[in-house]
Amino acid sequence: MEPVSVCLFIGAASLTIQPDRSQFFRYESFNLTCAPPGSFSGWTVIRNTSEPFAPCKAWGRQNGSSCINRSVYKSDTGLYWCQSEQGHCSNALHITVTTNTVILESPSLPVTEGKNVELTCSCRGRYEPTSSSNFTAKFFRNDTFIGEQPGGKMRLLEVSPSHEGFYECEHPTRGRSPQSWLAVKVKDAPPNPPQTRLLLSILLLIFYNVLFLLGICVYRRWARARAEDRRRASKRLTPQR
């Protein structure tokens, strides 16, 4: 299937990534999963990197609704999304693959308002088989220092839209990570319970009935006043004998 380079409808499906972060060391792997409504048939994961609008089969291995990249390189940095043959698209994820030794692990998707978020600063040397966060890390938001935490982890409690921004972390000797955007999704207003909806309906009914009765009273007063004016005018016009 040739990929469509223009999205006609956004939000028709959802794209997630495992592990759930947007930054990766070179040679790590990630698994992208597309969840469209109904069948996965006709959908594929597309990316826009150094190779524009390339489908999964050009850079990964498709497995049902997933696309797996088993060994990532810096050239895999870019935007990823799901797309159908009709031009329907999912949300987009920006993935960064770095040759640096420090990354920031943060949620790849928007976090719901009121949730707690943990940011992890990870370090891995060129010849080290695994990463580590066993150090005191500095954290920054929009290039402003926001704290220093042992164990390489910072918790953001009950996030709100004010927490949105570009985050990065710094190792004591190995430098800073790339920036990651943290997005916060505002919670939907809770639906009114049935009792509240019933009470509102009753109050509205009473309100409209009161307005109706007031309208009748005003009309009757106006009609009586008009009839009285006509009676008086009629008396003035009647000749006296």
Residue pairs with C-beta under 8 A, 6 or more apart in sequence:
1 42
1 44
1 55
1 85
3 44
3 46
3 53
3 54
3 55
3 83
4 83
4 85
4 87
5 52
5 53
6 87
7 81
7 83
7 87
7 88
7 89
8 86
8 87
8 88
8 89
9 87
9 88
9 89
10 89
10 90
10 91
11 89
11 90
11 91
12 36
12 37
12 84
12 88
12 89
12 90
13 34
13 35
13 36
13 37
13 43
13 82
13 84
13 88
13 89
13 90
14 34
14 35
14 82
14 90
14 91
15 32
15 33
15 34
15 35
15 45
15 80
15 81
15 82
15 90
15 91
15 92
15 93
16 32
16 33
16 35
16 108
16 109
17 30
17 31
17 32
17 33
17 80
17 93
17 95
17 108
18 30
18 31
18 33
19 30
19 105
20 107
20 108
20 109
21 103
21 105
21 106
21 107
21 108
21 180
22 93
22 94
22 95
22 96
22 106
22 108
22 180
22 181
23 95
23 96
23 97
23 98
23 103
23 104
23 105
23 106
23 177
23 178
23 180
24 30
24 72
24 95
24 96
24 97
24 98
24 103
25 97
25 98
25 103
25 122
25 124
25 131
26 72
26 73
26 74
26 97
26 98
26 99
27 71
27 72
27 73
28 71
28 72
28 97
29 68
29 69
29 70
29 71
29 72
30 68
30 69
30 72
30 95
31 66
31 67
31 68
31 69
32 45
32 56
32 60
32 66
32 67
32 68
32 69
32 80
32 93
33 65
33 66
33 67
34 40
34 43
34 44
34 45
34 65
34 66
34 67
34 82
34 90
35 65
36 43
36 82
36 84
36 88
36 90
40 64
40 65
42 84
42 85
42 86
43 65
43 82
43 83
43 84
44 55
44 56
44 57
44 62
44 67
44 82
44 83
45 55
45 56
45 60
45 62
45 67
45 80
45 81
45 82
45 83
46 53
46 54
46 55
46 56
46 80
46 81
46 82
46 83
47 53
47 54
47 59
47 76
47 78
47 79
47 80
47 81
48 54
48 78
48 79
49 75
49 76
49 77
49 78
49 79
50 75
50 78
51 58
51 59
51 75
56 62
56 67
59 69
59 76
60 67
60 68
60 69
60 70
61 67
61 68
61 69
61 70
62 68
69 76
72 97
73 97
74 97
74 98
74 99
75 97
76 95
76 97
77 95
77 96
77 97
78 94
78 95
79 92
79 93
79 94
79 95
80 92
80 93
80 94
80 95
81 89
81 90
81 91
81 92
81 93
82 89
82 90
83 89
83 90
91 109
93 108
93 109
94 181
96 178
96 180
98 177
98 178
100 175
100 177
100 178
101 123
101 124
101 125
101 126
101 171
101 174
101 175
102 121
102 122
102 123
102 169
102 170
102 171
102 174
102 175
102 176
102 177
103 121
103 122
103 131
103 177
103 178
104 119
104 120
104 121
104 122
104 167
104 168
104 169
104 177
104 178
104 179
104 180
105 119
105 120
105 121
105 122
106 117
106 119
106 120
106 167
106 180
106 182
107 117
107 182
109 183
110 183
110 184
110 185
111 117
111 159
111 182
111 183
111 184
111 185
112 184
112 185
112 187
113 159
113 160
113 161
113 184
113 185
113 186
113 187
114 158
114 159
114 160
114 187
115 158
115 159
116 155
116 156
116 157
116 158
116 159
117 155
117 156
117 159
117 163
117 182
118 153
118 154
118 155
118 156
119 139
119 153
119 154
119 155
119 156
119 167
119 169
120 133
120 152
120 153
121 133
121 135
121 137
121 139
121 152
121 153
121 154
121 169
121 170
121 171
121 177
122 131
122 132
122 133
122 152
123 131
123 132
123 133
123 135
123 152
123 171
123 174
124 130
124 131
124 132
132 152
133 151
133 152
133 153
134 151
134 152
135 150
135 152
135 171
135 172
136 148
136 149
136 150
136 151
136 152
136 172
137 148
137 149
137 152
137 153
137 154
137 169
137 170
137 171
137 172
138 145
138 147
138 148
138 169
138 170
139 145
139 146
139 147
139 148
139 149
139 154
139 167
139 168
139 169
139 170
140 146
140 167
140 168
140 169
140 170
140 176
141 163
141 165
141 166
141 167
142 165
142 166
143 166
146 154
147 154
152 169
154 169
156 163
159 182
159 184
160 184
161 184
161 186
163 182
163 184
164 181
164 182
164 183
164 184
165 181
165 182
166 179
166 180
166 181
166 182
167 179
167 180
167 181
167 182
168 176
168 177
168 178
168 179
168 180
169 176
169 177
170 176
170 177
192 200
